[in-house]
């Protein structure tokens, strides 16, 4: 009789497969309030690694971390009409505190443009105060009607950057720098994620922005997922909050601003872009544990050797964990590490010890082979880099093979509703075509140039719309 699979197969039910992994790989659990989540230690370990790497990249731009309050006076949100209109359906509002009704309700932050601009207006007085580059790591609340762990939750973790500049050009270039050299480089180089960089249409851009730059990834089922955004805010918020500076010429000028963010949604993307029917596949550069060394049996010599190997690998700069829980069956432990997507398992038993070898199991390409124990420390860094590159290659090949170039709205809908993406000239599609796509739950994920670069304008000649169904 065939064994019952640990996970629902992707091809059978992709959403159920996703939920199975989140649960069985111990990434997260549902919180007590609908739409909230508890991030478990293994899932939070992934977020910590993401946070550390991205934080370093953000700081390289000259941006500094700060922290702003969770509660925002409701009146702040009404200062920029388009912004408040965009977030109104998602707001959580506190009306009582300390046993009394509040004189002014407070909004639980859905994003921090409003409260940060209140303080930017105080801190910026002169051109000498610019550029002002601030980032915060925080939580936000947006009331979700159809929550899904990591992808859409009422509360989630993120970083949000906010900057003020003297000129439009400086703000534009900074938003583009974050888009490419922080987000795209991180997602491609560390998460091994294939992402398409593009420009949002007017319909899809951030409420209150004059331009939104996005990174879109194709998941295993062919749907798109927005992985990060960088916005040019123009002078909309500066005008609303009177954020101005005295120029070198002695004139009062409004600042130009950006905001940009990425979230714990990246963990969900990691599952859906790289996972397979055996569980997660964690990119080695991200993995909190790159190699797990497993003792097959509780033999004293075996236990001594796995700890010796663990020490040698750690000394070689590898993030390693020694699994000596021999009171738990080896097969169960091996399946558990496979579910969790640890890139490499080094398995040692009495027979291996006699032969001076270890069994090397590679999670990303699959397969096992015996390797001389003394060769492990020199071999594994190369193996990990090979597997990192393979994940990115596989993700890119999936997107390229499942993206169709089309010339009509009907063809775009057909491609997007049959598990893929479509590319269609924006001049052909236009706003009317975008509205027609929406009737089939298909959206324009971004605009790109004919050669795949980021366009300079919504209506630039040769713009191509990348369309898909999306999470």
N, C-alpha and C positions, 0 to 999 in steps of 0.2 A: 504494500500500500504506500502511495506517495505521501511524503511528509507535508503537513500543512505549512505553507510559507509563513515566515515571520512577519512579512509585510504584505499588504495588498499589492499585487503587481501594478506597476504604473499603467500599463496598457488596459487594465481592467477598470481602474477607477483612480485617476490621478489625484483628485482632491483627498480621497481616503488614504492613498499612499502617503501623501504629504502629512496628513494628521498622524498616521502611524509612526512615521519617522520622528516627528516632533515629540511624540509621546515615548516611544520605545528607545530613542537615543537620549532621552532625558534632557531635552532642550528647554521645555517650558510646560506649564500647566495653566489651565484656565483659572483666573482669579475669582473671588467671591462676588464681585460686581460684574454684571454682564459686560463683556467687551474688554475686561482687564486681563492681564496675564502675570503669572509668576514665572520669572526666568530662573531656571534651575542652574546649579553651579556649572554644569558642562556648557550650557548655552551662554551663561554669563562669561565664562572663560573665553569663548569666541569673541564676545563683544569687547572684553578687556583688551584682547590682542588687536582688534580693529581700532579701538579707541587709542591705544598707545601709538600705533603706526601713524594714524591720521593726525593725531595731535602734534606729532613731530613735524609732519609735512605742513600743517597749518602754521605752526610757529616759524617755520623757515620763510614764510611770506612776510614776517614781521608782525603778525597778528598775536595779540595777547589774550589770555583767558580771563574772564570775569564771571560774575554771577548776578542775576537779576531776580526779583521776587516772582513767586508762583502766582500770586494774586494781583490782578490788574484792575484799577478802578474802571467801571463800565463806561464812564464818560470818555476815557481815552480812545476807546474803539470807534467812537463816532466822529473822530477828527479826520479820518480818511474814508470817505463814503464807500468807494469801491472795495476797499479792504474789508470793512465790517460786513458789507453785503456778501462777500465771498465766504466769510467764516460764520455768519449768523446761524445757519442750521446746525453747526457742530459745537456751539458754545455750551459750556457748563457754567452756571452762574450761582454764586454763593449769596444768599439773601439774609441769612441769620448767622450770628456769631456771638458767643458769650451769653447765650440765652435771650438775645434781643435781635430785633430786626435792624439790619444795617441801614445807616442813613443813605449810603450809596452802595448798590450791589457791586460785588467784585467778580470778575471773570477769571476762571482758572485758565492760565495761558494756553491758547491754541498755537501761538507763535509769539515772538517777543518784539516785533517791529514797534508796537505802540509804546511799551514801557521803556524800551531802549532809546527810542527817539526822544522821549521826554527828557532823558538824561544827556543825550547827545546835544540837545539844545542848550543845556546848562554848561556842558564841558567845552563846546567849541565857541571860541570868541574871535580868534585870529587865524590867518593863514598858517601861522606857526603851529597851530593845534592839529593840522591836517598832514597826512591822512590819519584818521582815527580808525584803528583796526581792532575789533573786539570779537571774540568767540566765546560761547558758553556751552558746556556739556550739561544737559538738563533733561527733565521730562516735560512733556506737554500732554494736553487732554483735548481730544476732538471726538465728540460723541458719535460713535459708529453704529449704524443700523444693522450692518452685516459684517460682524467682526470675524477675523480669522487670525490665529496666532502668528505674530511677527509681521504679517502682511498688512492687516488693518485692525488695530486695537484702539480702544478708547484712550488708553494712556500708553505712550511709548517713549523710549529714550532716544536722544539724538544729540547732534551738535548743531548749533545755529550761529553763523557768522554774520556780523553787521558792520558795515564800514561807511565812512563818510570821506569824501574827496573834494578837492578844489574844482575839478573840471569833469565834464562828461567823459572825456577820453580816458582819464585816469580811472574812473569808476568802471567804464566799459572794459578796459584792459584787465582790471583786477578781477572782475567777475569771470572773464575768460581764463585768467590764470588759475583761479580756483577750479574751474570746470575741467581744465585739461591736466594741470600739473599737480593738483591735490587729488581730486576725485578720480579722473580717468586713470592716472598713473597708479594710484592705489588699487583700484578695482582690477586692472589688468595685471599688474606686477605682483600683487599680494594675494588677491582673491581669485586670480586666474579666470576672471570673468570677461567674456567678450561683450563689450558695450558699444552701442552706437551713440556718438555724440551729435547732438543736433539742437535746433531752435524750436521752441514751442510756437504753435500758431496763436493768433490773438485770442481765439476761443479757449485754448488750453493753458495760457500763461497764468502765472501767479497773480492773485488779486492785488492790484495796486502797483504792479510792475510795468515797465515799458518793454522789457524783454526777459524771457526765461530761457536759459540754456539747460538742457537735460541730458541724462545718460540713461539709455534704454537697453535692457537685456532680454534675450529670448529664453524663456524657461523650457523645461523638458517637454511640455505639452504644446509648445508653439506660441503660447500667449506672451505678451510683453509685460515687463515690470519696470516701472520708473525707479531708478536706483539712487538718484541724487539730482538736485537742481541748484542752479546759481542764477540769481536774478539781478538785473539792472533795475533799480527802483526810480531812476531819474531824479526829479526833484519833488515828486508827489508827497512824500512824507516830510521832507524839509519844509515844504510850503505849509503843510498842516500843522507842524510843530514849531515853525519859525526858526528852524535850525540854519543859522547864517553865520558868516565870518567876515571880518574886516580884511579885505584884500591888500596886497602890497601897494596898490594904487589908492588906498584909503576909502574904497567903496564897500558897502554891505552887499554880500553875495550869498545866495542860497547854496548849500552843499549839494553834491551829487552822491547817491548812495547805492550800496549793494546789500543783498542778503543771500545766504546760501546754507543748505542743510543736507545732512544724510542721517539715516536712522537705523534702528534695529531691524528694519525691513531687510537689510543686507543679509541677515542671518537666514530669513526665509528664502531669499534669492539663492544663497549658498546651497540650501537643500534642493531647490527646484532646478537649478542649473547643472549641478554636479552629481546629485544623488542618483542611485540606481536601485534595482529591486533588492539589493542586499543592504541598503542603508545609505548613510552619508559617505561622501568622499571629500575629505578636507584638504585644501591645498597645503602642501608642506610648509610654505613660508608663513601661513597663518596658524597652522595647527599648534595648540598649546602643548600637545604631546605629538612629536613627529614619529617616534619609534617607541613601541612597547615591547619589552623583553619578557617573554612568558616562560615560566617553569612548567613543564608538562607534568612532572611528578614531584612529590615531596622528598626526593632524594637529597641528602645533605650536600653531596658534591655538586648536584645540579643547582641547588639553591645558592651555593657559594659562587658558582660560575655565572649565574644570571646577574647577581649583584656586581661581580667583577666586570662583566660586559657593560652593565649599566653605568658604572663609574667611568669606564674607558670611553663610552660614547658621550657622556656628559663632558668629559675633558676635551673631546673633539668638537664641542660646541653644539651638540645635538640635544634637543629637548626630549628627554627620555623618561619613561616610567617603567619600573620593574614590577611585574605582576607575579607575585609569589604565593597567591591564594590557592594553594594546592588542595585545600579542603572543598573548593568549588570545582566541578568537573571541567577539564580542559576545553572540551568542545563548547560548553556554554560560555566560557570566557572568550574563546576565539570569536564566536558569533557576536558577542557583545562589543568587542573592539571593532569588528567589521561594521556593525551597525553604527558605531560612533565615528567611523570614517578615519581612524588613525592611519596615516599613510603607509607605515611599515610595521609588520610584526616580526620579531626574531624569536623563534620557538626552539627551546632546548629541552631535550630529554636525555635519559641515561645513554641511549644508543648514539645520539648525536655527540655526547661528551666523549664516548669511546673513539668516535671517528674524527674528533677535532673540528666538527662542523656544526652549523646551526641552520635551521630551515628558515629561509627568508620569504615572507609572504607580502606581496606588494598589493595594496588595496586599490590603487588607481588603475593600473593596467590589468590587474588580476594575475593569478599564477603564483607558484611556489618553486623555489630551487634551493638546494643545499649550497652553503657558502662557508669557506674556512673561517673559523672564529677569529683568527688573528687578522683577517682581511676586512672585518666589518667596519672598523673605525675609519679606514681609508675609503672604503667603497660607498658607504651610506650617503655622504653628502652629495655625491654624483647621482645616486639613485633618486634622492629627494628632488634635485633640480630637474632631472629628466621627467619625473612625474608631475612636477609643477607645470612644466611646459606642455605636457600631454593634455592636461585638463583644459588649458586655454585653447589649444589646437582643436580639441573635440568640440568645445563650445562654439568656436568660430565656424567650424565645418557644419555644425547643425544649423546655425543661422543662415549661412550662405546657401546651403542646399534647400532650405525651406522658405526662401524669400523669392518671390516671383516679380518680375518686371511686367507691369500691366499698363493698359491704356484707357480702360473704362472703369466706372464705379462698380459695375456688376462684377467685373473680373477681380477688382480689389476685394469686394465682399466675399467672393468665392474663395480667394486665397486665404483671407483672414478667418473665415469660418470653417476652414478645413485643416486647421492646425498649422498655419504658417503666417508669414508677413507678406506685404505687397509694397512695391515701390511704384508710384504713379506721379507723373509731372504735376506740380502744384498748379501750373497754368491750366491744366486739364481739369483738375479736381476743384480747386477754389472753395470758397466758403459754402456754396450751394452743395457741392459734392461732399464736403465735410458733414453737413447736416444730413445728407442722404445716408452716409455711412453710419451715423449715430442711430438711425432707425433699426440697424442690424447689430447694435451694440459693438460697433467697430469705431475706432477713433484714430485720428492722426497723432501718432506718437511723437513725431518731430519732423522738421524740415531739414534736409541736407542738400548740398550741392550735387551736381551730377557725379563728381568723383568722390563723394562721401564726406567732404569737409563741412564745417559749420558755416551756414550762410551769414552774410553781413546784414541782411534785411529780410523781412517777411516776404516781400515781393521781388526779390532779386531774380534776374533772368536765369533760367535753368534750375530753379529750386525743385527738389523732388520730395514728395510726401511719403514718409514711411508709415504705413497703416497696419493696425493689428487689433485683435481683441486683447484686453489688458486686465490685470488684477488691480 
